[in-house]
Amino acid sequence: MSRNVLEKLMHQLCVDRTVKQRFKEDPEGLLARYALSEEERAMVTGFDVAGMQKHGVNPMLTLGFWTENAPNRHPAAYMKALRGAAAAEGQVFSAGLKQ
Amino acid sequence: MGKIVGGFLVPHDPVMFVAPEAPAEDIRKRMWGAFDTCAERLAGLEATSVVIIGADHYFNFGTGCLPQYIIGTGDVDGPLDVLPGLKRQIIPASEKLAGFIADHGHANGFDWAVARAFTVDHAVAIPDRLIIDPVRARGQSIGTIPVYIAAGVDPFIKMKRAIELGGAIKAAVEAMPDDERVVVIGSGGISHWVGTPEMGKVNEAFDREIMDYACTGNLAAIQALSDDYILDNGGNGGMEIRQWAVAMGAMPGARGEIIDYAPVREWVTGLGFVQLFA
């Protein structure tokens, strides 16, 4: 289990256009370059931001990762993924840099 | 000989640019207006250099290098993270003083990392654009010195060390042979939760506690705050009160005055503006 490698990948998926493109086109090929466990790879491909935070990943990275790469980048979708469906009711406020 | 002539403690909330219309109109006007007030008061201080203390948001630095504190000693531009209404531009620097602060620190127990060409993120770019640029537009020549501390990404700088770092900036400025008039800006806070399940929560009680410490110059109280207390009550973004601590540490004994404050859920932050008087 490596929070550090996950954070390295998350950081690159926030700021590096080339890595973001590779993740979109060939996620498995990209992830093979990182020393991640099966569980960690599943967190990334499944956009399991709640799981990653429990794993110790900095929440600023999970927010940036979602905002830059998720199929549905809306803040409400992020909060739903983070809190679970039951807790996603009501108004959502986001610190995301793209809304 | 240089001297610190004043200070400001302000937010650097990017959501003000991303969703400018989100809060009620009176709140919007007050918060943008608070930046204008800071600019107006900065103009009166006749500063030659402004040290802006920010914190990285995992933009500038990655897992390969996470400095405890770093100073921009050369060219400066930004923001790295361009926002609507906040495009990247060259930021006038103050290279001689910045280099002097780094050298003085290296000779006195502060091993500054240095950035010789630094593209800052919104933590420095927002106060530079909203507070300093309007004063430059009046014809005053002011150089910006960016300082970043580890408040967003662990391992966090210890609060005690943040205060001491402010003292190191003060000592360097006062050792500078040139007649520099320096203003310090602590950029960050107050309570906000970034990317966590609590995002959107604001804790006014915590915010007022911190502003009270700032206005009374209570460095001992700031230093006594544990990381657990800050995280529980101010959120992961509340760790940015370390930037306030650096600015306060550069002005020991200074009293402050609240320019304005509002808990703004739409902008996910308690926005506090404090002026410190030298």
Chai-1 contact restraints between the chains, C-beta under 6 A:
chainA,res_idxA,chainB,res_idxB,connection_type,confidence,min_distance_angstrom,max_distance_angstrom,comment,restraint_id
A,N4,B,T63,contact,1.0,0.0,6.0,A-B,restraint_1
A,E7,B,T63,contact,1.0,0.0,6.0,A-B,restraint_2
A,K8,B,T63,contact,1.0,0.0,6.0,A-B,restraint_3
A,H11,B,Y58,contact,1.0,0.0,6.0,A-B,restraint_4
A,H11,B,G62,contact,1.0,0.0,6.0,A-B,restraint_5
A,P59,B,G195,contact,1.0,0.0,6.0,A-B,restraint_6
A,P59,B,T196,contact,1.0,0.0,6.0,A-B,restraint_7
A,M60,B,H57,contact,1.0,0.0,6.0,A-B,restraint_8
A,M60,B,Y58,contact,1.0,0.0,6.0,A-B,restraint_9
A,M60,B,V194,contact,1.0,0.0,6.0,A-B,restraint_10
A,M60,B,G195,contact,1.0,0.0,6.0,A-B,restraint_11
A,L61,B,Y58,contact,1.0,0.0,6.0,A-B,restraint_12
A,T62,B,G195,contact,1.0,0.0,6.0,A-B,restraint_13
A,L63,B,G195,contact,1.0,0.0,6.0,A-B,restraint_14
A,L82,B,P197,contact,1.0,0.0,6.0,A-B,restraint_15
A,R83,B,P197,contact,1.0,0.0,6.0,A-B,restraint_16
A,F93,B,G200,contact,1.0,0.0,6.0,A-B,restraint_17
A,F93,B,R265,contact,1.0,0.0,6.0,A-B,restraint_18
A,F93,B,V268,contact,1.0,0.0,6.0,A-B,restraint_19
A,A95,B,V194,contact,1.0,0.0,6.0,A-B,restraint_20
A,A95,B,V268,contact,1.0,0.0,6.0,A-B,restraint_21
A,L97,B,P14,contact,1.0,0.0,6.0,A-B,restraint_22
A,L97,B,D81,contact,1.0,0.0,6.0,A-B,restraint_23
A,Q99,B,V18,contact,1.0,0.0,6.0,A-B,restraint_24
A,Q99,B,A19,contact,1.0,0.0,6.0,A-B,restraint_25
